Amino acid sequence: MFTFCEVVTEELLPPLRALVAHKLKEKGYSQTHISTILGKTQPLISHYLDNDVNYWKGKLEQFGFDSEVLESYIQTIVNDIFSAPTLAIKTFNLILRDILKSGRICYVHKQKFPLLNNCNICIELFSQHNKLELSSEKEDLLKSLERAVKEIEESPYFASIIPEVYVNIAASCYACNSFEDIATIPGRIVKVKNRAKALMPPEFGIVSHLTKLLLEVKKIDPSVNVVINIKYDKKLARIVSELKISFTKTEHEIVYNEDDIINCIRRAILKSGTIPQVVFDEGGFGLEPITYVFGRSIEEAVALVLNLAKMYVLK
């Protein structure tokens, strides 16, 4: 059987892995360390690095990647490797699913195995979640989220408030009972050439830190339908205060994971007695400080973060 797995392992993974190796080398990692990170032998890492970046990008031309999209894929995987190996694996799997449903692998697959000329199995299988019939409310929510992402991508200021873990938006239906009622951006909104770029279109049903957080906050106040994460620093906190935006800060000594952060945010909101527009969290053990922006609508929350980004650059 000529499965898509052969194309992935033989044609897609080696150049992607090589480009990640080059990024790690740029950050000062030795071949031995890169070998440990990627789980490959040192001679193979040497082979990756002996050929330059353009050579490996050329290997990926057959998949029809836009150069900026490819750069965003590689940079996101590298950043996730530093954050948590499991996050890097999740990101790669989301990227792979997006590639499979786009038909990019199909073209290469059919070139290698002409007997598969009429095959569309991958497109059908990996697009099935998009083919499920959505309610009019969910369709409208996705359209609103797509418009919001476009606004963010077009902003000349937004990249200034993108944290190391990148940005995401979680937006829920008014009657929200599970992750299936929350839309978000698979792979997140990343920074490419100092501009914001969404890796993939929004969809429902993704389990993530923000979707978990939104579910918890809606238990306190069901009218809150959106949360966006941006970076946290003293300058941004000062701008929020000067603009008289309602905010609170989490209180904790040591937190070890994102679920701990969610519990701290929940306690901070309950202590304040109302849902503020902004919650600041100073992070913890291996966790980046983050600003969480809440809103009742996508438009409201996005307008706020775009204004904060503009003020952050111009002040």
N, C-alpha and C positions, 0 to 999 in steps of 0.2 A: 504494500500500500504506500502511496506517495502522499503522506500527510504534510500539512503546513509546518509541522514541527521541524522537518528536515530543512526547510527554507529558513526558519527562524534560527536554528542552531548553526547552520553552515554559512548563511549569507548575511543575516541581520545581526546576530549577537557579536561575532568577532570584531567588526568595525565599530560597533557601539562601545564595546568593552575597551577597544584600543583608544577611542576618543576620551573615554573616562580616564584611562591610564595617563594620557597626555595632560588632562586637567590636573590630575593628582601630582604629576611631575612639576607642573607650573607652580603648584603650592609648596614645592620643596620636598616632596616625599621621595625616598629612595626606591629603587626597583624592588628591593627585598620587602619594603613596607607595602608597596603597591601590590606585590604578589600576595601578601597576607590579606590585604583588604579585599581583593578581587577573587581570592581563592584559586589562583592559577600559578603555574610554575614560573620561576624567575626567568628561564630562557624564553618562555612565551611572552612575558612582559617586555623583555629585551627586544623581541621581534616586533611587538606593537610600537615600541618607541623608536626603533631603527627606521621605521617608515613614518614620514611626517603626517601632519593632520590632514592636509589636502589629499594625500593618498587614500586615507581611510574614508574621508568624505566622498571621494570618487567611487568607492565601493558601494556607497549608499545611494548613489544617483539613480540606480535602477528602481528604487522605491519611490522616487519622486518627492523627496522631502524638500520643503522650503528651507533655505539656509537658516533663517531666524528660528523657525520651529525646531529644527535639529539642534541648534545651539541651546534653546530653552530646555529641550529634553536632557541633554548632557549635563548642563549646569544644575538642573533640578536633581538629577540622580546623584551628582557629586555632593551637593549640599545635604541631601537626605542621608547619604552614607555617613556624614559627620554627625548628623542628628541622631539617627538610629538605623541600623542595618535593615530592620523589618520595614521601616518607612520607605527605604530605597527600593526594597522588593515590591512593596505595594504600588509605589509610583511606577516602577517598570512594568508591572502587570497591567496597570491602567493604560499606560502608553501602548503596550502590546495589543491590548483589546481594541484601542482606538485605531491602531494600524490595521488590524485584522478586519474590522467592520468597514474601514474605508476602501478596502479592495487593493491596497498597495502590495500586499503580499501575494494576492491572487495573480497579478500580472507576472511576477517573477516565478511563481509556482508553475504557471502554464507554459512559460518559456522553457523551464527545465523538463516538464512532463506534458507534452502536447496532447496526450490522451485526456487531460483534464480541461480541455478547451471550453467545455460548457459548464464547468463546475462553479457554483456560487455558494458553496456550503458555508464558508467562513463568514461571508457577508450576512447570510441568513441567520446563522447561529449567534454571532456576536452583535447583531443589531436587534435581536428579539426584544430586549428590554425597551427599545424605542418604539417598537411596533405595538406595544400594549396600548389598548384604548385609554386615553387620558380624559378626565373630566374637563369641561370648559375652564374651570377654575385653575386646574393644573397647567393647561395649555397657556392660559393667560399669564400665569406665574413664570413659566419658562421664557415667554416672550419678554416679560418685564426684566427678568434676570439677564437675558441676552442684551437688551438695550443698556442695562446698567454696566455690564462688562464692556460694551463698546465705549461708553462714556469714560470709564476708567482707563481703557487702552488709549484713548485719544487725549487724555490729560497730560500736559507737559510736566505736571508737578507730582503725580501720584507715586512715581517710583521712589520718591524721597522718603515715603513712609512705609515702604515694603520691608517687613522684618526678614531675618535670615530664614525663618521657616515658611516664608511667603504668605500670601493673603488668600483668604477664601471668604465666600458669602454663603450663609445658610439662610434660606427663606422658606417659610412654611405656609401651608394652606391655613385658613381660619380654623377649620376643624381638623386639628392635627392629633393623630393617635399613635403614629410610629414614624420610623425613618422613611417609609414609603410616601409620607406626606410632606417631606422636606426636600427641597432641591438645593443642590450645591454644585461646585465646579470640580470635577474629577481632576486630580493633578495640580489644582490651585492656580492662582494668578501669580506669575513669576516676573522677574525682571530680566529683560533682554535689551541690551544696548541702551540702558538707562530709560527704558519705557516699560510699562506694564503689559503683560501678555498672558491671556488665559490659555492654558495648555489644551483644553478640550471644552466642548459645549456643555452647558449645565444639564443636569439630569436628576431624577428622583432616586431615592433609595440607597444613597452612599452613606455608610457608617463612618463618621469621622469625629474629631474632637469638637468641631463647631456644631455638628448636628446633634451630638449628645448634649452639648451645652444648651442649645436652643430648646430641646425637649424639656430639660430641667427648669429653665427659666419660665417656659410656658405653663408649668405647673403652678408657679407663683402668680403669674399674670398672663392669661391666655391671649391678651391683646398684643403682646410682643410677638412679632412675626419674623424678625430679621436680626441677624448678628453678623458683624464683619470684624475680622481681626486685622490690626495694623501694628506698627512697631510702637514701643514705649521708650521714651527717654524724658529727661527733665524739661527739655525745650517744648516737646509736645504737651506735656502735662501743664506747663505754664500757659500755653496757647488756649488749652481747654478752659483753664481757670479764668483767663482774661476775657474769653468770649461768653463767660457765664453759662457754660454748658453744664448741666447737672452731671455729677460724677461721684464715684466712691472708689476706695482702694481696698484690695483684699488684705487680710491680716493672716500671716502665717510665719512660722519659723523655718521649717524644712518641709518641702514637698518633693515627692519622688516621681510623680507621673502626672499625666494630663487629667486623670480622674480626680486626683487630689486638688488640682487647680479648679476644676468644676465645682467641687464641694466648697472650696474657699470663696468662689464667686457667689455661690448660692447663699452662703452665710453672710457675706458682705451686703447682698441685696436685701435679705431679710432684716438685717440690722438697720439698714437705711430706711426701711419701711415703704420704699417705692422702687420702681425700676428706673435707675438713672440712665441717661443717654450713653454714658461712658463708664466702664469699669477698668481701672488700672490694676495690673498684676505684675509684680516685680520679678516673677520667675522663681526658679529654685534650682535644685541639683540637676544640672544638665538641661534646664528648661529656660528658654529665652523670655525676658520680660515682654509682655504683650499688652496692647490697649484693645479692649473689646467695645465695639460701638453697637448699640441696640436701637431698634426702631420698630414702628408699627407697620411700615411699608418699606419696600425696596427703595423707592424714590427718596423717602425721608432719610434713610440711613446712608445711601450713596451720596446724596447732596451734602451730608455732614462730613463724610470722610474726604470728599473732594475739596471742600472748603478748608478742612484742616491741612490737607496736603498743600494747598495754595499758600496758606498762611505760614506753613512750616518753611517753605522755600523763600518767600518774600520778606519774612520778618528778620 
